[in-house]
Amino acid sequence: MNIKPSASIRQNYNDIAELCRSTGEPVYLTKNGEGDLVVMDINSFTKREKMLKLREELLAVEEDRLHGAPDYSVDEVASMMDQAIRETCHAGA
């Protein structure tokens, strides 16, 4: 965990930015000894956001399954996809 005083962002922006990029980890900034801000490089932030969105979607699907939503095997899904492709190709012909 990287912790820096908030003044360091003004004085050492490039160093903090490089630390974020090289580690892929956030830097925690403090103000008067208390947590104040978190700084991350944009690639790590984007990756984290995508992961959180995927987790939300998986959780929603699992909650649906637990509440009785139908589930399908891999073979059933493959068959449904094949059927949808055939229908789409046939409709366009």
PDB file as gemmi writes it, atoms N, CA and C in Angstrom:
CRYST1    1.000    1.000    1.000  90.00  90.00  90.00 P 1                      
ATOM      1  N   MET A   1       0.859  -1.173   0.000  1.00  0.00           N  
ATOM      2  CA  MET A   1       0.000   0.000   0.000  1.00  0.00           C  
ATOM      3  C   MET A   1       0.900   1.229   0.000  1.00  0.00           C  
ATOM      4  N   ASN A   2       0.623   2.138  -0.918  1.00  0.00           N  
ATOM      5  CA  ASN A   2       1.389   3.374  -1.037  1.00  0.00           C  
ATOM      6  C   ASN A   2       0.614   4.515  -0.400  1.00  0.00           C  
ATOM      7  N   ILE A   3       1.217   5.133   0.600  1.00  0.00           N  
ATOM      8  CA  ILE A   3       0.586   6.260   1.297  1.00  0.00           C  
ATOM      9  C   ILE A   3       1.526   7.451   1.222  1.00  0.00           C  
ATOM     10  N   LYS A   4       0.986   8.581   0.808  1.00  0.00           N  
ATOM     11  CA  LYS A   4       1.770   9.812   0.664  1.00  0.00           C  
ATOM     12  C   LYS A   4       0.974  10.979   1.234  1.00  0.00           C  
ATOM     13  N   PRO A   5       1.656  12.003   1.728  1.00  0.00           N  
ATOM     14  CA  PRO A   5       0.936  13.213   2.144  1.00  0.00           C  
ATOM     15  C   PRO A   5       0.395  13.936   0.914  1.00  0.00           C  
ATOM     16  N   SER A   6      -0.733  14.625   1.081  1.00  0.00           N  
ATOM     17  CA  SER A   6      -1.380  15.273  -0.062  1.00  0.00           C  
ATOM     18  C   SER A   6      -0.470  16.300  -0.736  1.00  0.00           C  
ATOM     19  N   ALA A   7       0.432  16.914   0.006  1.00  0.00           N  
ATOM     20  CA  ALA A   7       1.330  17.900  -0.589  1.00  0.00           C  
ATOM     21  C   ALA A   7       2.225  17.267  -1.653  1.00  0.00           C  
ATOM     22  N   SER A   8       2.468  15.976  -1.554  1.00  0.00           N  
ATOM     23  CA  SER A   8       3.367  15.330  -2.508  1.00  0.00           C  
ATOM     24  C   SER A   8       2.781  15.290  -3.915  1.00  0.00           C  
ATOM     25  N   ILE A   9       1.468  15.344  -4.056  1.00  0.00           N  
ATOM     26  CA  ILE A   9       0.872  15.334  -5.388  1.00  0.00           C  
ATOM     27  C   ILE A   9       1.222  16.626  -6.131  1.00  0.00           C  
ATOM     28  N   ARG A  10       1.295  17.722  -5.406  1.00  0.00           N  
ATOM     29  CA  ARG A  10       1.681  18.996  -6.030  1.00  0.00           C  
ATOM     30  C   ARG A  10       3.182  19.029  -6.301  1.00  0.00           C  
ATOM     31  N   GLN A  11       3.949  18.521  -5.380  1.00  0.00           N  
ATOM     32  CA  GLN A  11       5.407  18.609  -5.486  1.00  0.00           C  
ATOM     33  C   GLN A  11       6.008  17.517  -6.365  1.00  0.00           C  
ATOM     34  N   ASN A  12       5.379  16.343  -6.406  1.00  0.00           N  
ATOM     35  CA  ASN A  12       5.972  15.189  -7.090  1.00  0.00           C  
ATOM     36  C   ASN A  12       4.959  14.476  -7.979  1.00  0.00           C  
ATOM     37  N   TYR A  13       4.183  15.232  -8.733  1.00  0.00           N  
ATOM     38  CA  TYR A  13       3.141  14.632  -9.563  1.00  0.00           C  
ATOM     39  C   TYR A  13       3.691  13.515 -10.449  1.00  0.00           C  
ATOM     40  N   ASN A  14       4.775  13.796 -11.162  1.00  0.00           N  
ATOM     41  CA  ASN A  14       5.320  12.809 -12.096  1.00  0.00           C  
ATOM     42  C   ASN A  14       5.752  11.532 -11.377  1.00  0.00           C  
ATOM     43  N   ASP A  15       6.361  11.680 -10.198  1.00  0.00           N  
ATOM     44  CA  ASP A  15       6.789  10.506  -9.432  1.00  0.00           C  
ATOM     45  C   ASP A  15       5.592   9.674  -8.984  1.00  0.00           C  
ATOM     46  N   ILE A  16       4.547  10.342  -8.531  1.00  0.00           N  
ATOM     47  CA  ILE A  16       3.355   9.622  -8.076  1.00  0.00           C  
ATOM     48  C   ILE A  16       2.661   8.958  -9.267  1.00  0.00           C  
ATOM     49  N   ALA A  17       2.579   9.665 -10.385  1.00  0.00           N  
ATOM     50  CA  ALA A  17       1.971   9.091 -11.583  1.00  0.00           C  
ATOM     51  C   ALA A  17       2.749   7.857 -12.025  1.00  0.00           C  
ATOM     52  N   GLU A  18       4.057   7.922 -12.006  1.00  0.00           N  
ATOM     53  CA  GLU A  18       4.881   6.768 -12.401  1.00  0.00           C  
ATOM     54  C   GLU A  18       4.715   5.622 -11.408  1.00  0.00           C  
ATOM     55  N   LEU A  19       4.610   5.921 -10.122  1.00  0.00           N  
ATOM     56  CA  LEU A  19       4.384   4.890  -9.116  1.00  0.00           C  
ATOM     57  C   LEU A  19       3.056   4.179  -9.371  1.00  0.00           C  
ATOM     58  N   CYS A  20       2.024   4.941  -9.684  1.00  0.00           N  
ATOM     59  CA  CYS A  20       0.713   4.360  -9.997  1.00  0.00           C  
ATOM     60  C   CYS A  20       0.804   3.463 -11.224  1.00  0.00           C  
ATOM     61  N   ARG A  21       1.449   3.948 -12.272  1.00  0.00           N  
ATOM     62  CA  ARG A  21       1.554   3.178 -13.514  1.00  0.00           C  
ATOM     63  C   ARG A  21       2.411   1.926 -13.329  1.00  0.00           C  
ATOM     64  N   SER A  22       3.518   2.047 -12.622  1.00  0.00           N  
ATOM     65  CA  SER A  22       4.444   0.913 -12.508  1.00  0.00           C  
ATOM     66  C   SER A  22       3.911  -0.188 -11.596  1.00  0.00           C  
ATOM     67  N   THR A  23       3.157   0.180 -10.561  1.00  0.00           N  
ATOM     68  CA  THR A  23       2.650  -0.835  -9.631  1.00  0.00           C  
ATOM     69  C   THR A  23       1.240  -1.287  -9.970  1.00  0.00           C  
ATOM     70  N   GLY A  24       0.490  -0.428 -10.680  1.00  0.00           N  
ATOM     71  CA  GLY A  24      -0.913  -0.737 -10.941  1.00  0.00           C  
ATOM     72  C   GLY A  24      -1.765  -0.598  -9.693  1.00  0.00           C  
ATOM     73  N   GLU A  25      -1.188  -0.077  -8.644  1.00  0.00           N  
ATOM     74  CA  GLU A  25      -1.877   0.080  -7.365  1.00  0.00           C  
ATOM     75  C   GLU A  25      -2.212   1.551  -7.119  1.00  0.00           C  
ATOM     76  N   PRO A  26      -3.257   1.802  -6.339  1.00  0.00           N  
ATOM     77  CA  PRO A  26      -3.579   3.190  -6.003  1.00  0.00           C  
ATOM     78  C   PRO A  26      -2.585   3.759  -5.002  1.00  0.00           C  
ATOM     79  N   VAL A  27      -2.486   5.063  -4.983  1.00  0.00           N  
ATOM     80  CA  VAL A  27      -1.705   5.779  -3.977  1.00  0.00           C  
ATOM     81  C   VAL A  27      -2.704   6.511  -3.096  1.00  0.00           C  
ATOM     82  N   TYR A  28      -2.600   6.300  -1.808  1.00  0.00           N  
ATOM     83  CA  TYR A  28      -3.487   6.935  -0.832  1.00  0.00           C  
ATOM     84  C   TYR A  28      -2.829   8.218  -0.358  1.00  0.00           C  
ATOM     85  N   LEU A  29      -3.563   9.310  -0.477  1.00  0.00           N  
ATOM     86  CA  LEU A  29      -3.051  10.607  -0.054  1.00  0.00           C  
ATOM     87  C   LEU A  29      -3.696  11.005   1.268  1.00  0.00           C  
ATOM     88  N   THR A  30      -2.869  11.532   2.159  1.00  0.00           N  
ATOM     89  CA  THR A  30      -3.367  11.961   3.462  1.00  0.00           C  
ATOM     90  C   THR A  30      -3.301  13.473   3.574  1.00  0.00           C  
ATOM     91  N   LYS A  31      -4.152  13.992   4.434  1.00  0.00           N  
ATOM     92  CA  LYS A  31      -4.149  15.423   4.730  1.00  0.00           C  
ATOM     93  C   LYS A  31      -4.227  15.534   6.248  1.00  0.00           C  
ATOM     94  N   ASN A  32      -3.248  16.171   6.815  1.00  0.00           N  
ATOM     95  CA  ASN A  32      -3.150  16.292   8.271  1.00  0.00           C  
ATOM     96  C   ASN A  32      -3.195  14.918   8.949  1.00  0.00           C  
ATOM     97  N   GLY A  33      -2.558  13.937   8.300  1.00  0.00           N  
ATOM     98  CA  GLY A  33      -2.468  12.608   8.876  1.00  0.00           C  
ATOM     99  C   GLY A  33      -3.699  11.733   8.697  1.00  0.00           C  
ATOM    100  N   GLU A  34      -4.722  12.240   8.043  1.00  0.00           N  
ATOM    101  CA  GLU A  34      -5.963  11.491   7.821  1.00  0.00           C  
ATOM    102  C   GLU A  34      -6.099  11.160   6.342  1.00  0.00           C  
ATOM    103  N   GLY A  35      -6.722  10.042   6.024  1.00  0.00           N  
ATOM    104  CA  GLY A  35      -6.970   9.685   4.636  1.00  0.00           C  
ATOM    105  C   GLY A  35      -7.800  10.758   3.960  1.00  0.00           C  
ATOM    106  N   ASP A  36      -7.418  11.116   2.718  1.00  0.00           N  
ATOM    107  CA  ASP A  36      -8.122  12.191   2.019  1.00  0.00           C  
ATOM    108  C   ASP A  36      -8.513  11.793   0.598  1.00  0.00           C  
ATOM    109  N   LEU A  37      -7.567  11.298  -0.191  1.00  0.00           N  
ATOM    110  CA  LEU A  37      -7.823  10.970  -1.589  1.00  0.00           C  
ATOM    111  C   LEU A  37      -7.114   9.676  -1.975  1.00  0.00           C  
ATOM    112  N   VAL A  38      -7.585   9.095  -3.073  1.00  0.00           N  
ATOM    113  CA  VAL A  38      -6.919   7.943  -3.672  1.00  0.00           C  
ATOM    114  C   VAL A  38      -6.660   8.292  -5.127  1.00  0.00           C  
ATOM    115  N   VAL A  39      -5.443   8.036  -5.599  1.00  0.00           N  
ATOM    116  CA  VAL A  39      -5.051   8.342  -6.970  1.00  0.00           C  
ATOM    117  C   VAL A  39      -4.655   7.037  -7.659  1.00  0.00           C  
ATOM    118  N   MET A  40      -5.164   6.842  -8.889  1.00  0.00           N  
ATOM    119  CA  MET A  40      -4.834   5.648  -9.670  1.00  0.00           C  
ATOM    120  C   MET A  40      -4.527   6.050 -11.105  1.00  0.00           C  
ATOM    121  N   ASP A  41      -3.738   5.204 -11.791  1.00  0.00           N  
ATOM    122  CA  ASP A  41      -3.553   5.461 -13.216  1.00  0.00           C  
ATOM    123  C   ASP A  41      -4.825   5.015 -13.947  1.00  0.00           C  
ATOM    124  N   ILE A  42      -5.067   5.584 -15.096  1.00  0.00           N  
ATOM    125  CA  ILE A  42      -6.330   5.391 -15.800  1.00  0.00           C  
ATOM    126  C   ILE A  42      -6.523   3.942 -16.247  1.00  0.00           C  
ATOM    127  N   ASN A  43      -5.455   3.257 -16.649  1.00  0.00           N  
ATOM    128  CA  ASN A  43      -5.598   1.871 -17.086  1.00  0.00           C  
ATOM    129  C   ASN A  43      -6.026   0.968 -15.937  1.00  0.00           C  
ATOM    130  N   SER A  44      -5.430   1.146 -14.771  1.00  0.00           N  
ATOM    131  CA  SER A  44      -5.813   0.343 -13.605  1.00  0.00           C  
ATOM    132  C   SER A  44      -7.243   0.663 -13.186  1.00  0.00           C  
ATOM    133  N   PHE A  45      -7.612   1.933 -13.256  1.00  0.00           N  
ATOM    134  CA  PHE A  45      -8.975   2.327 -12.901  1.00  0.00           C  
ATOM    135  C   PHE A  45      -9.986   1.685 -13.850  1.00  0.00           C  
ATOM    136  N   THR A  46      -9.701   1.747 -15.154  1.00  0.00           N  
ATOM    137  CA  THR A  46     -10.603   1.159 -16.146  1.00  0.00           C  
ATOM    138  C   THR A  46     -10.732  -0.339 -15.941  1.00  0.00           C  
ATOM    139  N   LYS A  47      -9.629  -1.010 -15.698  1.00  0.00           N  
ATOM    140  CA  LYS A  47      -9.645  -2.450 -15.458  1.00  0.00           C  
ATOM    141  C   LYS A  47     -10.477  -2.776 -14.216  1.00  0.00           C  
ATOM    142  N   ARG A  48     -10.284  -1.997 -13.166  1.00  0.00           N  
ATOM    143  CA  ARG A  48     -11.030  -2.216 -11.927  1.00  0.00           C  
ATOM    144  C   ARG A  48     -12.527  -1.994 -12.144  1.00  0.00           C  
ATOM    145  N   GLU A  49     -12.883  -0.959 -12.889  1.00  0.00           N  
ATOM    146  CA  GLU A  49     -14.289  -0.683 -13.158  1.00  0.00           C  
ATOM    147  C   GLU A  49     -14.939  -1.811 -13.959  1.00  0.00           C  
ATOM    148  N   LYS A  50     -14.222  -2.334 -14.957  1.00  0.00           N  
ATOM    149  CA  LYS A  50     -14.747  -3.449 -15.748  1.00  0.00           C  
ATOM    150  C   LYS A  50     -14.944  -4.684 -14.881  1.00  0.00           C  
ATOM    151  N   MET A  51     -13.989  -4.939 -13.984  1.00  0.00           N  
ATOM    152  CA  MET A  51     -14.087  -6.091 -13.101  1.00  0.00           C  
ATOM    153  C   MET A  51     -15.287  -5.939 -12.164  1.00  0.00           C  
ATOM    154  N   LEU A  52     -15.494  -4.762 -11.628  1.00  0.00           N  
ATOM    155  CA  LEU A  52     -16.633  -4.527 -10.741  1.00  0.00           C  
ATOM    156  C   LEU A  52     -17.957  -4.692 -11.484  1.00  0.00           C  
ATOM    157  N   LYS A  53     -18.006  -4.214 -12.727  1.00  0.00           N  
ATOM    158  CA  LYS A  53     -19.228  -4.364 -13.525  1.00  0.00           C  
ATOM    159  C   LYS A  53     -19.511  -5.835 -13.793  1.00  0.00           C  
ATOM    160  N   LEU A  54     -18.484  -6.594 -14.124  1.00  0.00           N  
ATOM    161  CA  LEU A  54     -18.650  -8.030 -14.358  1.00  0.00           C  
ATOM    162  C   LEU A  54     -19.131  -8.730 -13.094  1.00  0.00           C  
ATOM    163  N   ARG A  55     -18.557  -8.384 -11.959  1.00  0.00           N  
ATOM    164  CA  ARG A  55     -18.994  -8.982 -10.695  1.00  0.00           C  
ATOM    165  C   ARG A  55     -20.456  -8.665 -10.400  1.00  0.00           C  
ATOM    166  N   GLU A  56     -20.867  -7.432 -10.673  1.00  0.00           N  
ATOM    167  CA  GLU A  56     -22.278  -7.058 -10.477  1.00  0.00           C  
ATOM    168  C   GLU A  56     -23.182  -7.899 -11.362  1.00  0.00           C  
ATOM    169  N   GLU A  57     -22.781  -8.074 -12.621  1.00  0.00           N  
ATOM    170  CA  GLU A  57     -23.592  -8.861 -13.551  1.00  0.00           C  
ATOM    171  C   GLU A  57     -23.659 -10.320 -13.121  1.00  0.00           C  
ATOM    172  N   LEU A  58     -22.528 -10.879 -12.688  1.00  0.00           N  
ATOM    173  CA  LEU A  58     -22.518 -12.266 -12.228  1.00  0.00           C  
ATOM    174  C   LEU A  58     -23.371 -12.440 -10.986  1.00  0.00           C  
ATOM    175  N   LEU A  59     -23.308 -11.480 -10.077  1.00  0.00           N  
ATOM    176  CA  LEU A  59     -24.118 -11.539  -8.868  1.00  0.00           C  
ATOM    177  C   LEU A  59     -25.605 -11.489  -9.221  1.00  0.00           C  
ATOM    178  N   ALA A  60     -25.974 -10.627 -10.164  1.00  0.00           N  
ATOM    179  CA  ALA A  60     -27.378 -10.529 -10.577  1.00  0.00           C  
ATOM    180  C   ALA A  60     -27.848 -11.847 -11.186  1.00  0.00           C  
ATOM    181  N   VAL A  61     -27.019 -12.468 -12.010  1.00  0.00           N  
ATOM    182  CA  VAL A  61     -27.387 -13.745 -12.619  1.00  0.00           C  
ATOM    183  C   VAL A  61     -27.531 -14.818 -11.542  1.00  0.00           C  
ATOM    184  N   GLU A  62     -26.609 -14.840 -10.597  1.00  0.00           N  
ATOM    185  CA  GLU A  62     -26.680 -15.831  -9.519  1.00  0.00           C  
ATOM    186  C   GLU A  62     -27.916 -15.616  -8.658  1.00  0.00           C  
ATOM    187  N   GLU A  63     -28.260 -14.364  -8.384  1.00  0.00           N  
ATOM    188  CA  GLU A  63     -29.481 -14.081  -7.612  1.00  0.00           C  
ATOM    189  C   GLU A  63     -30.717 -14.542  -8.383  1.00  0.00           C  
ATOM    190  N   ASP A  64     -30.729 -14.305  -9.691  1.00  0.00           N  
ATOM    191  CA  ASP A  64     -31.844 -14.788 -10.520  1.00  0.00           C  
ATOM    192  C   ASP A  64     -31.941 -16.304 -10.452  1.00  0.00           C  
ATOM    193  N   ARG A  65     -30.805 -16.973 -10.542  1.00  0.00           N  
ATOM    194  CA  ARG A  65     -30.795 -18.440 -10.496  1.00  0.00           C  
ATOM    195  C   ARG A  65     -31.332 -18.940  -9.165  1.00  0.00           C  
ATOM    196  N   LEU A  66     -30.902 -18.296  -8.079  1.00  0.00           N  
ATOM    197  CA  LEU A  66     -31.359 -18.705  -6.754  1.00  0.00           C  
ATOM    198  C   LEU A  66     -32.851 -18.476  -6.559  1.00  0.00           C  
ATOM    199  N   HIS A  67     -33.419 -17.529  -7.322  1.00  0.00           N  
ATOM    200  CA  HIS A  67     -34.853 -17.244  -7.229  1.00  0.00           C  
ATOM    201  C   HIS A  67     -35.669 -17.984  -8.290  1.00  0.00           C  
ATOM    202  N   GLY A  68     -35.056 -19.017  -8.889  1.00  0.00           N  
ATOM    203  CA  GLY A  68     -35.816 -19.883  -9.778  1.00  0.00           C  
ATOM    204  C   GLY A  68     -35.722 -19.609 -11.256  1.00  0.00           C  
ATOM    205  N   ALA A  69     -34.889 -18.679 -11.669  1.00  0.00           N  
ATOM    206  CA  ALA A  69     -34.745 -18.436 -13.107  1.00  0.00           C  
ATOM    207  C   ALA A  69     -34.184 -19.695 -13.765  1.00  0.00           C  
ATOM    208  N   PRO A  70     -34.625 -19.994 -14.977  1.00  0.00           N  
ATOM    209  CA  PRO A  70     -34.121 -21.206 -15.636  1.00  0.00           C  
ATOM    210  C   PRO A  70     -32.626 -21.089 -15.918  1.00  0.00           C  
ATOM    211  N   ASP A  71     -31.955 -22.239 -15.831  1.00  0.00           N  
ATOM    212  CA  ASP A  71     -30.551 -22.254 -16.204  1.00  0.00           C  
ATOM    213  C   ASP A  71     -30.364 -23.244 -17.343  1.00  0.00           C  
ATOM    214  N   TYR A  72     -29.252 -23.097 -18.064  1.00  0.00           N  
ATOM    215  CA  TYR A  72     -29.009 -23.892 -19.256  1.00  0.00           C  
ATOM    216  C   TYR A  72     -27.596 -24.445 -19.222  1.00  0.00           C  
ATOM    217  N   SER A  73     -27.442 -25.630 -19.805  1.00  0.00           N  
ATOM    218  CA  SER A  73     -26.113 -26.214 -19.929  1.00  0.00           C  
ATOM    219  C   SER A  73     -25.385 -25.534 -21.081  1.00  0.00           C  
ATOM    220  N   VAL A  74     -24.096 -25.782 -21.170  1.00  0.00           N  
ATOM    221  CA  VAL A  74     -23.307 -25.226 -22.271  1.00  0.00           C  
ATOM    222  C   VAL A  74     -23.843 -25.746 -23.597  1.00  0.00           C  
ATOM    223  N   ASP A  75     -24.185 -27.021 -23.642  1.00  0.00           N  
ATOM    224  CA  ASP A  75     -24.723 -27.597 -24.882  1.00  0.00           C  
ATOM    225  C   ASP A  75     -26.046 -26.955 -25.271  1.00  0.00           C  
ATOM    226  N   GLU A  76     -26.901 -26.685 -24.294  1.00  0.00           N  
ATOM    227  CA  GLU A  76     -28.181 -26.043 -24.591  1.00  0.00           C  
ATOM    228  C   GLU A  76     -27.977 -24.635 -25.138  1.00  0.00           C  
ATOM    229  N   VAL A  77     -27.052 -23.895 -24.540  1.00  0.00           N  
ATOM    230  CA  VAL A  77     -26.767 -22.536 -25.011  1.00  0.00           C  
ATOM    231  C   VAL A  77     -26.194 -22.589 -26.425  1.00  0.00           C  
ATOM    232  N   ALA A  78     -25.276 -23.525 -26.684  1.00  0.00           N  
ATOM    233  CA  ALA A  78     -24.694 -23.659 -28.022  1.00  0.00           C  
ATOM    234  C   ALA A  78     -25.778 -23.976 -29.039  1.00  0.00           C  
ATOM    235  N   SER A  79     -26.696 -24.846 -28.673  1.00  0.00           N  
ATOM    236  CA  SER A  79     -27.795 -25.192 -29.569  1.00  0.00           C  
ATOM    237  C   SER A  79     -28.691 -23.981 -29.845  1.00  0.00           C  
ATOM    238  N   MET A  80     -29.011 -23.210 -28.801  1.00  0.00           N  
ATOM    239  CA  MET A  80     -29.837 -22.007 -28.983  1.00  0.00           C  
ATOM    240  C   MET A  80     -29.129 -20.990 -29.875  1.00  0.00           C  
ATOM    241  N   MET A  81     -27.816 -20.865 -29.710  1.00  0.00           N  
ATOM    242  CA  MET A  81     -27.060 -19.929 -30.544  1.00  0.00           C  
ATOM    243  C   MET A  81     -27.046 -20.396 -31.997  1.00  0.00           C  
ATOM    244  N   ASP A  82     -26.830 -21.691 -32.204  1.00  0.00           N  
ATOM    245  CA  ASP A  82     -26.863 -22.230 -33.572  1.00  0.00           C  
ATOM    246  C   ASP A  82     -28.214 -21.969 -34.222  1.00  0.00           C  
ATOM    247  N   GLN A  83     -29.279 -22.192 -33.471  1.00  0.00           N  
ATOM    248  CA  GLN A  83     -30.633 -21.969 -33.992  1.00  0.00           C  
ATOM    249  C   GLN A  83     -30.839 -20.495 -34.346  1.00  0.00           C  
ATOM    250  N   ALA A  84     -30.394 -19.596 -33.478  1.00  0.00           N  
ATOM    251  CA  ALA A  84     -30.544 -18.161 -33.743  1.00  0.00           C  
ATOM    252  C   ALA A  84     -29.757 -17.751 -34.980  1.00  0.00           C  
ATOM    253  N   ILE A  85     -28.572 -18.326 -35.158  1.00  0.00           N  
ATOM    254  CA  ILE A  85     -27.762 -18.013 -36.337  1.00  0.00           C  
ATOM    255  C   ILE A  85     -28.448 -18.520 -37.599  1.00  0.00           C  
ATOM    256  N   ARG A  86     -28.965 -19.742 -37.545  1.00  0.00           N  
ATOM    257  CA  ARG A  86     -29.675 -20.294 -38.707  1.00  0.00           C  
ATOM    258  C   ARG A  86     -30.879 -19.431 -39.069  1.00  0.00           C  
ATOM    259  N   GLU A  87     -31.628 -19.004 -38.053  1.00  0.00           N  
ATOM    260  CA  GLU A  87     -32.809 -18.176 -38.304  1.00  0.00           C  
ATOM    261  C   GLU A  87     -32.418 -16.837 -38.903  1.00  0.00           C  
ATOM    262  N   THR A  88     -31.365 -16.264 -38.405  1.00  0.00           N  
ATOM    263  CA  THR A  88     -30.903 -14.963 -38.901  1.00  0.00           C  
ATOM    264  C   THR A  88     -30.421 -15.086 -40.341  1.00  0.00           C  
ATOM    265  N   CYS A  89     -29.652 -16.129 -40.617  1.00  0.00           N  
ATOM    266  CA  CYS A  89     -29.142 -16.329 -41.981  1.00  0.00           C  
ATOM    267  C   CYS A  89     -30.287 -16.635 -42.948  1.00  0.00           C  
ATOM    268  N   HIS A  90     -31.245 -17.419 -42.505  1.00  0.00           N  
ATOM    269  CA  HIS A  90     -32.378 -17.786 -43.345  1.00  0.00           C  
ATOM    270  C   HIS A  90     -33.266 -16.570 -43.625  1.00  0.00           C  
ATOM    271  N   ALA A  91     -33.424 -15.705 -42.624  1.00  0.00           N  
ATOM    272  CA  ALA A  91     -34.261 -14.511 -42.798  1.00  0.00           C  
ATOM    273  C   ALA A  91     -33.634 -13.531 -43.773  1.00  0.00           C  
ATOM    274  N   GLY A  92     -32.297 -13.523 -43.817  1.00  0.00           N  
ATOM    275  CA  GLY A  92     -31.604 -12.596 -44.716  1.00  0.00           C  
ATOM    276  C   GLY A  92     -31.500 -13.106 -46.136  1.00  0.00           C  
ATOM    277  N   ALA A  93     -31.838 -14.377 -46.349  1.00  0.00           N  
ATOM    278  CA  ALA A  93     -31.689 -14.962 -47.695  1.00  0.00           C  
ATOM    279  C   ALA A  93     -32.828 -14.601 -48.603  1.00  0.00           C  
TER     280      ALA A  93                                                      
END                                                                             
